[in-house]
Amino acid sequence: MNQKSILIVDDDPDLCTLMTNALKRLHFLVECTYSLKDGLRRISEIQPFLIFLDHNLPDGKGLNVINNIKKKSRCKVIVMSADPSHFVRTLALKRGADDFIEKPFKTEDITTIAEQP
């Protein structure tokens, strides 16, 4: 597991750029993928310590792969969603997410999460 590597899995290129810039300023190595399939492939290749995983991706639901990610990796998984419902938040945490953040969020929210041990 690379303690400085973060993977962002989100289909919004602008959001990925914003997050990448904020996290790189803190000297993290950041990579973005825009689909669930590519994200899952990159997890095993770069072994990030932290994944920001969008709930709703063009090729699937992030919530449906959290258990699989956690079985194969010791990384933290933070689910991101524009759906503010209590149901989505609860389901994400039940399936093994380490935290949940609602979109839109402030860059300080993600940098604080990334800096936590």
N, C-alpha and C positions, 0 to 999 in steps of 0.2 A: 504494500500500500504506500503510495507516494503522499507524504504528509503535506505537500504543497500543491497538489494537483486537484483541480475542481472540474467537474463535468456539468455542463448545463444542457438539459434536454428540453428544448422548447421550439415550436415552429414559428415563432415571431423573431425575425432577424434583428429588428430594432431593439427589442428587449434584450436579446442575447448580446448585442453590442454594448448596450448600456451596462449590463451586469458584468461583462468581460472587462470593460474599462475600469469600473469601480474596484473589481477584485484584483486586477493587475497592478493597480496603484499600491496595493498592499503586498505586492510581490508574490502572488499566487500564480501558478501555471494554470491557465484556463482554456478549456476547449468547449466548443458548442457543437451539438448535433441537432438536427431539425426534425428528426423522426424517432419513434420508439425503437425501430429496428436498428438504426445506426447507433443510437444511444446504448443499447444493450451490447452491441458488438464492441464499442469503445470502452465500456466498463472493464472488460477482461483485458483489454490491450493496455490501457493506461493506469489501471488500478487507482482511481482517485480516492481521496479520503472523504470527499463530500460530493454529493450529487444534488443538484436542483432539478427536480423532475416535474414537468408540467402534467397536470391531470388529463387534459384533453388534447391529444395529438392526432394528426391526420390518419395515422395507421394504428391507433389503439388508445386505450386508457392507461395512463401512468399508474393508477391505483391497482390495476390488474397485474403488475409485474413487481411490486414492492417486495413481496415474499420471496420471489425468485432472486431478486437482487441481494436481499439480505442473507439468503442461503449460500450465495457464492462469494460474497464480499463482506468485509467488516466496515464498509463505508457508512457514513451518515447519509440518510435520504431525506431531503426536504421537499415536500410536495407544494407546488405552486398552483393556484387555481383562481380564476375569475368568479367561480361559483362560491358565494359566501355562505352557503347553507351549512347548517350544523351537521347534516347527514354526511356531506362530502368530507368535512374536517374529521369527524369521528371515524368514518370508514378508513381514511388514510392512516390515522394513528393506530387503529385496530389491525390494519394489515402490515404494520411495522415501520411506518414513517417515523422519523425522529422529531419532526416538526412539520408545521403547515403554515404557509403564508398566503395571504389573500392578495390577488392582483387588483388594482395596482398597489405597489408597495414603494417605500423609499429605499434608496440605495443603502442607507444606513442599516436597514433591516437585514439585508443580505451580508453586508460586511461584518456586522455584529455576529451573525450566525457563523460565518467563516472563521472568525477569530476565536471562537469558543473552543476549548480543548475537547 
